[in-house]
């Protein structure tokens, strides 16, 4: 019935509801979208009730959990469409975003879509996948939307790395999901953002990130990626292969000498 499942993890209930209104209003065919919000809740009655459904709107009430990862993965269990998109409190899509996303890929296959989020002028990490958009087939293969070892910080880095490693990323920078990020002055930081952006959280996230890469990087992977790097004529795809190799521990100078 639904073609897109939006999953929205949030600790800001009122803002999340306003964001949901914007997403559905900006869609061309909102009736084809199911919108699943997972709220942090301190209301025991709502937590006991757990799930509320009203047509294409699903609301899940969970005890407080730090960060977006746990809530994302809980919400994804209710997703019924082949295309799954992570909506956040500070992300707003362009007009007719749903039609553009659906036309961008065959969503019955294993796919991750990389769109624009408006931070490209300040974020120079060309390898980063902006906005988490993936097929249900990809989700089922992984068993998660965002790796459950993370709480918040660095979860998008690993999503980027594993998606590129598995070579399932489709580049569609012509589609905009604008990220109104406090770090570039598009919104004001609040206590939730500040608590999630401490050096301690970055250090913890970084350790998890590199441990997971180590777990997913072996000699076979190295050979495949090196072959991808050597044989690739597209400069951007070669850059991605180099990023994967170097992040996995391959000697940067040795890689450059191989050209």
For each residue, the residues with C-beta under 8 A, 3 or more apart:
1: 80
2: 5 32 33 34 56 80 81
3: 29 32 33 81 82 83 98 102 107
4: 32 33 34 81 83 84 85 98 101 102
5: 2 33 34 36 76 78 79 80 81 83 84 85 136
6: 20 23 33 34 35 36 84 85 86 87
7: 36 37 38 72 75 76 79 84 85 86 87 145
8: 16 19 20 35 36 37 38 75 86 87 88 89
9: 38 68 69 70 71 72 75 86 88
10: 13 15 16 37 38 39 40 71 88 89
11: 39 40 64 192
12: 15 16 89 190 192
13: 10 16 17 39 41
14: 17 18
15: 10 12 18 19 89
16: 8 10 12 13 19 20 37 39 89
17: 13 14 20 21 37
18: 14 15 21 22
19: 8 15 16 22 23 87 88 89 91 92
20: 6 8 16 17 23 24 35 37 57 87
21: 17 18 24 25
22: 18 19 25 26 92
23: 6 19 20 26 27 33 35 87 92 93 97
24: 20 21 27 30 33 35
25: 21 22 30
26: 22 23 92 93 94 95 96 97
27: 23 24 30 33 93 96 97 98
28: 96 98 99
29: 3 32 33 98 99
30: 24 25 27 33 56 98
31: 56
32: 2 3 4 29 98
33: 2 3 4 5 6 23 24 27 29 30 56 81 98
34: 2 4 5 6 56 57 58 79 80 81
35: 6 8 20 23 24 56 57 58 87
36: 5 6 7 8 58 59 60 75 78 79
37: 7 8 10 16 17 20 57 58 59 60 75
38: 7 8 9 10 60 62 71 72 74 75
39: 10 11 13 16 46 59 60 61 62 71
40: 10 11 62 63 64 65 71
41: 13 46 47 61 62 63 64
42: 63 64
43: 46 47 61
44: 47 48
45: 48 49
46: 39 41 43 49 50 61
47: 41 43 44 50 61 62 63
48: 44 45
49: 45 46 52 61
50: 46 47 60 61 62
51: 58 59 60 61 78
52: 49 58 59 61
53: 57 58 59
54: 57
55:
56: 2 30 31 33 34 35
57: 20 34 35 37 53 54
58: 34 35 36 37 51 52 53 78
59: 36 37 39 51 52 53
60: 36 37 38 39 50 51 74 75 78
61: 39 41 43 46 47 49 50 51 52
62: 38 39 40 41 47 50 65 70 71 74
63: 40 41 42 47
64: 11 40 41 42
65: 40 62 70 71 151
66: 151 152 195 196
67: 70 71 150 151 152 153 155 196
68: 9 71 72 86 88 146 152 155
69: 9 72 73 146 147 148 150 151 152 155
70: 9 62 65 67 73 74 148 151
71: 9 10 38 39 40 62 65 67 68 74 75
72: 7 9 38 68 69 75 76 86 132 145 146
73: 69 70 76 77 144 145 146 148
74: 38 60 62 70 71 77
75: 7 8 9 36 37 38 60 71 72 78 79
76: 5 7 72 73 79 84 139 144 145
77: 73 74
78: 5 36 51 58 60 75
79: 5 7 34 36 75 76 84 136 139
80: 1 2 5 34
81: 2 3 4 5 33 34 84 136
82: 3 107 108 135 136 137
83: 3 4 5 101 102 105 107 133 134 135 136
84: 4 5 6 7 76 79 81 133 134 135 136 139 145
85: 4 5 6 7 101 131 132 133
86: 6 7 8 9 68 72 131 132 133 145 146
87: 6 7 8 19 20 23 35 91
88: 8 9 10 19 68 91 179
89: 8 10 12 15 16 19
90: 179 180 181 182 186 187
91: 19 87 88 117 131 177 178 179 180
92: 19 22 23 26 177 178 180
93: 23 26 27 97 176 177 178
94: 26 97 100 175 176 177 178
95: 26
96: 26 27 28 99 100
97: 23 26 27 93 94 100 101 175 176 177
98: 3 4 27 28 29 30 32 33 101 102
99: 28 29 96 102 103
100: 94 96 97 103 104 172 174 175
101: 4 83 85 97 98 104 113 115 133 175
102: 3 4 83 98 99 107
103: 99 100
104: 100 101 113 170 172 175
105: 83 109 111 113 135 170
106: 109 111
107: 3 82 83 102 111 135 136
108: 82 135 137
109: 105 106 135 137
110: 135 137 138 141 166 168
111: 105 106 107 134 135 137 138 168 170
112: 129 133 134 135 138 159 163 168 169 170
113: 101 104 105 131 133 134 169 170 172 175
114: 129 130 133 169 170 171 172 173
115: 101 130 131 133 172 173 175 176 177
116: 120 130 173 174 175 176 177
117: 91 120 130 131 176 177 178 179
118: 176 178 179 186
119: 122 123 130 179 181 184
120: 116 117 123 130 173
121:
122: 119 184
123: 119 120 128
124:
125: 128
126: 236 239
127: 160 164 239 240 243
128: 123 125 156 157 160
129: 112 114 132 156 159 160 163 164 169
130: 114 115 116 117 119 120 177 179
131: 85 86 91 113 115 117 177 179
132: 72 85 86 129 145 146 156 159
133: 83 84 85 86 101 112 113 114 115
134: 83 84 111 112 113 138 139 145 163
135: 82 83 84 105 107 108 109 110 111 112 138 139
136: 5 79 81 82 83 84 107 139 140
137: 82 108 109 110 111 140 141
138: 110 111 112 134 135 141 142 168
139: 76 79 84 134 135 136 142 143 144 145
140: 136 137 143
141: 110 137 138
142: 138 139 145 162
143: 139 140
144: 73 76 139 147 148
145: 7 72 73 76 84 86 132 134 139 142
146: 68 69 72 73 86 132 150 155 156 158 159
147: 69 144 150 155 158 159 162 208 212
148: 69 70 73 144
149: 208 211 212
150: 67 69 146 147 153 154 155 158 205 208 209
151: 65 66 67 69 70 155 201 204 205
152: 66 67 68 69 155 196 201 205
153: 67 150 196 197 201 202 204 205
154: 150 157 158 202 205 206 208 209
155: 67 68 69 146 147 150 151 152 158 159 205
156: 128 129 132 146 159 160
157: 128 154 160 161 205 209
158: 146 147 150 154 155 161 162 208 209 212 213
159: 112 129 132 146 147 155 156 162 163
160: 127 128 129 156 157 163 164
161: 157 158 164 165 209 213 244 247
162: 142 147 158 159 165 166 212 216
163: 112 129 134 159 160 166 168 169
164: 127 129 160 161 167 169 240 243 244
165: 161 162 216 221 225 244
166: 110 162 163
167: 164 228
168: 110 111 112 138 163
169: 112 113 114 129 163 164
170: 104 105 111 112 113 114
171: 114 236
172: 100 104 113 114 115 175
173: 114 115 116 120
174: 100 116
175: 94 97 100 101 104 113 115 116 172
176: 93 94 97 115 116 117 118
177: 91 92 93 94 97 115 116 117 130 131
178: 91 92 93 94 117 118 186
179: 88 90 91 117 118 119 130 131 186
180: 90 91 92 186 187
181: 90 119 184 186 187
182: 90 185 186 187 188 189 193
183:
184: 119 122 181
185: 182
186: 90 118 178 179 180 181 182
187: 90 180 181 182
188: 182
189: 182 193 194 197
190: 12 193 194
191: 194 195
192: 11 12 195 196
193: 182 189 190 196 197
194: 189 190 191 197 198
195: 66 191 192 198 201
196: 66 67 152 153 192 193 201
197: 153 189 193 194 201 202
198: 194 195 201 202
199: 202 203
200: 203 204
201: 151 152 153 195 196 197 198 204 205
202: 153 154 197 198 199 205 206
203: 199 200 206 207
204: 151 153 200 201 207 208
205: 150 151 152 153 154 155 157 201 202 208 209
206: 154 202 203 209 210
207: 203 204 210 211
208: 147 149 150 154 158 204 205 211 212
209: 150 154 157 158 161 205 206 212 213
210: 206 207 213 214
211: 149 207 208 214 215
212: 147 149 158 162 208 209 215 216
213: 158 161 209 210 216 217 247 248 249
214: 210 211 217 249
215: 211 212
216: 162 165 212 213 221
217: 213 214 221 222 248 249
218: 221 222
219: 222 223
220: 223 224
221: 165 216 217 218 224 225 248
222: 217 218 219 225 226 245 248 250
223: 219 220 226 227
224: 220 221 227 228
225: 165 221 222 228 229 241 244 245 248 250
226: 222 223 229 230 241 245 250 255 258
227: 223 224 230 231
228: 167 224 225 231 232 237 241
229: 225 226 232 238 241 242 245 255 258
230: 226 227 258
231: 227 228
232: 228 229 237 238 241
233: 238
234: 237 238
235: 238 239
236: 126 171 239 240
237: 228 232 234 240 241
238: 229 232 233 234 235 241 242
239: 126 127 235 236 242 243
240: 127 164 236 237 243 244
241: 225 226 228 229 232 237 238 244 245
242: 229 238 239 245 246 255
243: 127 164 239 240 246 247
244: 161 164 165 225 240 241 247 248
245: 222 225 226 229 241 242 248 250 255
246: 242 243 249 250 252 255
247: 161 213 243 244
248: 213 217 221 222 225 244 245
249: 213 214 217 246
250: 222 225 226 245 246 254 255
251: 254 255
252: 246 255 256
253: 256 257
254: 250 251 257 258
255: 226 229 242 245 246 250 251 252 258
256: 252 253 259
257: 253 254
258: 226 229 230 254 255
259: 256
